[in-house]
């Protein structure tokens, strides 16, 4: 039986072939414009939109104001932060596996951590530039702004050039919201964009905001032996993540001396300038004072749209500088699309890239499926977290009958080999039709492990797939088998 027939039979669901055509014969371009499509921003959304347009035979260009190609993702976001995490694990991995904190004499200095980050940023920027060049996408550096509906000014060091485009994809990304009461970043108060310019590792750090970025950096600094205080105005960090997974993460972070101050909003931040390198003091709205050597402010991000002169084309942004689009990623102005973090949720590098590709397809009338709802979310804390599908609290709120199956890494041979006794994987199964509703994991390799669950959820698969499947041994993928048996036993009661 052909493989495709086996998959369809297994999941009892018909799988259609991809609708998107990537390569077509080169059509005649509109001579009235310099380009058929221009992307403002070279991050995942802009990059993929331009490459897709080029593969459709269109003249495409990317405008980037940064000296690093790849946008925020490569310059200050995904690539630097995840490389920083790997550098932390390189130095602190043995201590983490042994369940102890890094001793002072074992701690690396900031240069040891950030040299690797700088190297990876350069290499990834080169990869992005090579991909654009390979697809005949023109790269222009400079600050872009609209002159009218089809005209863009690009201000560069060597002067201002004017470009015309039939279609524009706005993919400028976001920047961190500024700290309150502090005039810009300094050596003691900074945002996630500035953290990678650290001159030294602090003895203590207060992190304002327990969202994804705040949690990631809090866990990294804690593994380096830094005293971490994490503040957030919400009662629970990472509210969209399964409660059990968040609870396990907080337990492990507390074991590394992270102090959580939830339900605390920051009123202001003051700096002690009486001595060189004096501390920073956070005043909360409840009247508390938290003194720390450094402060990382990580409370949301705002769209980097303020320099685009969007009023020239009749576009408006919300209070956080973001644009509103419809399902094909069109703004309310014809031939103006937007994709990536600048349109808000889910604001992931992977989803941004797919949004850019779909925007280019829609711009040129190429059939394409809507954005999938079954995308994985990865949080690169230590330990890492990943999820696909609904968490337990959401199913409970919607009154969906479900059962869960659990597998702990300490029960899995591969987990014991890796020295990870705290990791776990949880599957959520519909009680009536046995469909897989969600997978939630925390521990080593969680962001890789999740893709098995993603495939089964997307294809409408059931618990029976995992009961029948054979996984390599010893692997972390065996967690699926153990969790499936656990769920099966509960459903049989």
N, C-alpha and C positions, 0 to 999 in steps of 0.2 A: 504493500500500500504506500502511495507517495507520502512524503513527510507532511505536506500541507493537509492531506486528508486525515492523517493521524492526529494532528493538532486540533482540527475541527471536530473530530469525533470525541477527543478527550474532553474538550471544553463545551461541547454541544452548542457551539456558536459559530456562525459563518464569519470567516475572516476575509475581508475585501482586500484586493491589492492596493498599494499606495496610489492615491489619486493625483499626487503632485508630479508634474513633469519638470525635471531639472534641466534637461538639455533640449533645445529646439533649434531649427535652422535659423540663422541670423536674419531677422526681419529688417525692413528699412526703418531707420530711426527718424524722428521728427527733426528736420533740419533747423527749425526755429530755435532750438535750445542747444546749449553746450552738452548737456547730459540728459538722458532719459530719467535717471534717478540719482539723487544726491542724498547721502546719509550724513546727518550732522551728529558726529560721535562715532568712534571706532571701537566701542565696546562690543560685547556679544551680539546685541541687537543690530547695531549699525553694520558691523562686519558681515553678519549673515545675510542681511537684506541686500547689501551691495553685491556680495558674491552670487546670491540667487539671481539678482537682476542680470549680472554679467553672464551667467549660465543660460539665461533666457535670450541671450543675444543683444542685450541692451547696453548702452554706454552708461557706466556707473562711476561714481566718485564718492569718496569719504572725506569729510572735513573733521579735523581733530585739532583742538586748541592746545593739548598737552604735548610735551616733547616725547612722551612715551606712547607708542601705538598700542591700542587695546583698551583705551578708556579707563574708567575707575577700576574695572575688573582686574586689569594688569598693573595699574600704577599704584593704587592704594587700597584696593579691596580684596577680592577673592584670592588672587594669586599670592600677594604678599602675606596676607593673614594666614593662609593655609601653609605656606612655606615656613612662616614663623612658628607655627604649631609643630611642624615636623622637626625644626631645629630644637625646640623645647624637648620633644620626645627623644631626640638624639642624646641630649645631655642628661635628661631626667628619667629616661625609660627604665633603667635598672631600679631606681628608687621607687618608681610607680609600681613596678611589678612586685617589689618586696613590701609594698604597703607602708612605706615610710616617706617622710619629707626630705627634700634635698638639703644636705648639710651645707653650711656657708662656704666651706672650702671647695665644695663641688660645683658651686654656681658658676655659670659662664658669665662673661661680661657682655655688654650690649653689642659690641663690635662682632663678637663671635656669632651671635644670633643673626645680626642684620646683614653681615657680609653675604651669607647664603641667600638671604632674601633679595638683595640687590642683584646678585648673579642670576637668579631665576627670573626676576622682572625683565632684565635685559634679554635673556634667552626667549622668553615668551613673547616679548614685543617683536623680536626678530621673526618668530614664527608667524605672527599675525601679519606683519609687513610682507613676508614671503607669500603668504596665501593671497593677499590682495594683489600683489604683483603678478602672481601666477594666473590669476583670473582677469588680468587687464583692468583692474579697478584702480583708478587714479587716486592718489592720496595727497591732499592739500592740508598744510598745517596753518593754523591761525584761528582767530576768534570769528565765528560766523554770526551774522545778523541778517534778518530779512529786510530787503528794500521794498519789495512788493511781492505779489503772489508767486512769481516765478524767478525772482532775482535775489541773489545772496551776495553780500559783501563779506570778504574774508580778509581780516586784518592780520597781517603777518609782520615779522621783523623787517622784511625787505619791501614792505609797502602793502597797499590794499588792492586786491584783485576782485573783479566782479564775475560771478558765474551765474548762468541761467540753467534751470532744470524744469522739466515738465512735472516731475513728481519729487517730493521731498519726504524723507523719513526722519522724524525728529527722535533721536536716540541719545540724548545728552546725559542721561543718567541722573544721579543725585549727588548731593554733598551733605556732610553732617550738619545737623542743627547746631548753632553756636551755644557755648556755655553761657548761663545767665550771670550778669554782673561782672564779667571779665572781658576786657577789650582785646579780643583775639586770643590766639593760642600763645603759650609761653613754655618755659622749661618745666613748669609744674602743673599746668592745666592744658589739656589737649584733647582733641577728638581722635577718632579712629584713623583719620587721614594723617595725623601728626605722630601717631604712636610709633611708626616705623622710622622716625628720625630721633629716637631716644639716644641721648649721649651716655646714659648709664642706667642700670637697673636700680629701681628704688627699693628701700627696705619695706615701705608700705605704700599702698595705692588704694584710693577710693574710686570705685567705678559707679557712675550714675547711669542707671538704665540696665535692667535685667532682660533686655531683648536678646536676639540672636548674637549680635556683635558683643554686647556687654558680657553675656554668659561665656562666649568663646574666650575672650581675653582674660576674664576673671579666672577661668580654669587654667589657662596657660601660665599666668603669673603665679598662681598658687602652686603649681608644680615646680616653679623655680624657687620656691621658698619665700616668696614675697607675701607679706601680710595683706590680705585683701578684704575690703569691706564693700559689699555690693548693695546699692540702694535702688529702690524702685517704688513708684507711687502705687503700683498694683499689688494686690494681695498675693498673687502667685506669679512667678516668672514663667515666661513662655506659655501663655494661656492657651495657645492653639495646639500644644503638644499634649499627648496622653498623660493624665495625671500620675499614673504609676511610674512612667518613664521620668517625668520631672522630679518626682519624689526620690527616685534612685539617684538621679544626677545630683540633687541637692545634698543627699546623704554622703555621696563620695566627695563632693566639694567641701562639705563641712569637715570631713576627716582630714582635709588638707588645710584646715584653719581658715576657711572662707567664712566671713560673718555676713549673714543676710539681714538686711534692714528693709523689709517689705512694708508697703503702706506708708512709705516716707517720701514726700515730695521735697525737692530742693528749693529753698527760698533764695539763697544767694551763695556765692563762693568768695571768700576773702583770702588775700595772700599776705603773709607776714614778710614784709620787706625790710625789717629791722636788721636782719643779718643775711648774708649771701646764702641762697639755698634754703631760706626759711620755709616752714610748712604752709600748706593750704588748709583752710578751715571751711567746711561745709555747714551751713546753717539750714536746718530743715524747717518746714512749716509747722511742725509739731513742737519746735523749740529746742531740738537736740543740736549738739555741735559734734562734728566728726572731724578730727584732725588727722591729716595724712600727708606724707611726703609729696605725693603726686595725685592728681585727679584726672581720670579719663571720663569725659562726658560723652555718653552714647545714648541719647534720647531721641531716636528717630532721625530721618534724613529728609531733605527738601529737594525738590526738582531743580536742576541747574539750568533754569529757563530764563533767568532775569536778564541776560545779555542778548537774547535772540531777537528783540524787538517784535514780539509776536503780534503786537497791536497793528503792525503794518499789513498783516494778512488776516486780521479779524479773529485771532485766537485768544482765549483767556485761560488762565490756570486757576486752580483752587488755592486755598490758603497755604498749602504746602508746596506750591509751585508745580503741581502735577497736571497733566493733560488728561482729558476724558476722550475715550475712543469707543467705537462699537466693536462688534465681534471680529470684523475684518481689519481692525486696528486703524480705521479711518477716523480722523477728526471731523468736526462739522464743516471744515473748509475742503472743497474738492481738491484732490491730488495731494493732500497733506495727511500723512500718516504719522503715527507715533508708536514706539515700542520700547520695551525694556523697563527699567526702574522708574523712568519718568512718568509712566502711566499707573504706578502703584503696584498693589498686590498682583502676583506673589513676589516680584522683585528678586528673582533668582537668576544666576548667570545662565543656567540651562534653559529656563523658560523664556528668558529674554532673547536668547539666540533663536528659539523656535518662533517667537513672536515676530522677530525681524524677517525670518524666512517667509512666514505666512503673509506679512504685510507686502513684501515684494511680489509674491504670487498674486494677491488680490489686486495690486496696483496695475498689473498687466493682464488681468483676466484669466489667469491660469487656475484651473480647478484645484482646490486644496481642502482637506478636511479641517474642521474647526480645531482649535487648541484642545488637546486632550485634558480631561479632568483628573486623570490618574497619573500625575507626575510625582516623583519622590521629593521629599524635603530632607536635606542633610544639614545638621548643625555640628560644626567641627570643634566642639568642646573637647575636653579630656575628662571622661570618655566621650566619644562621639555618639551622636543620636541620629537616627533616620526613621522616616515614617512614610507610609503611603496609605491612602484611604482614610476612613473616619476613625477618630479616637473614641474610647469608651464613653466619655461624658457626652459626646455629641450623639451617639446612638441612643443613650439613655434619654436625653432630652427629646429626641424624635420618636421615642417609644418603639424602637426597632428591637425585635427579639433576637438576642445573640448569646453566644457562649464564647469563652476565650480559652485558648490553649497556650501554655507557657513552657518555654525551654530556658534553662539557666546554663550559662557557659560552663559553670563548674561541673555540670553533668555531661558535658561534651568533651570528648578526648582532645579535640583541637583547642578548646578553651583552656584545658589544663596545661597543654603544651605551651600555649602562649602566656600562661601565668595570669590569665584574666578570670578570676573567680566571681566577679560581680556583674558581668554582662548578662543580658537576657534578651530574648525575642518573644514577642507576644503576637498571636494571630487571633483575629476576631471573626467568628463564623456565624452566619445567619442560622438560627435554630430550625427554620422550616425547610429551606431549600439548600442549606449547607454551603451557600456561596461564601467565598472569602471577601470580607468587607474591609479589612485593613490589616496592616502589619506594622508593628512598632518595635524598634530595637535600640538598645544602648549597649555600647561596648566596642571592643576592637573590631574593625572592619564593618561596622554597622552600615555605613554609607554604601559599601559594595554589596553587602548581603541583601539589602532591601530590594534589589532589582529582580530577584526571583519572585518575590511577592508582588511587585509592580506588574510583572507580565501576567501573572495569574489573575489579579484583580481586573486588569484591563481586558482580558479575554473572557471574563465572566466565569472563571474556574471555581471549583468547589473544593471542599476538604478532601474529597476522594483522590484528587490528583496527588496530594502529598502522602496520603496513606499508601498509594500504589507506587510512588516514585522511589528510585534508588539513588542516593547521593554518594559522592566520593567520600571515602573514610581514610583518615580523619580530616574533616573540614568543618567550618562553622555552619555551612549549609545544612548539616545534619540537624541543626536547631529546628528547621522546618518539620522534619519527620517527628522529632520528639514533641514539639508543640502540637502537631496534628493528632498524634496519639492521645495526648492529654485532652484535647478538645473532643475527640471521638469518645473517650471514656465518659466525659461529662454529659455529652449528648445522649449517651446510652442509658443514663440513670433514669 
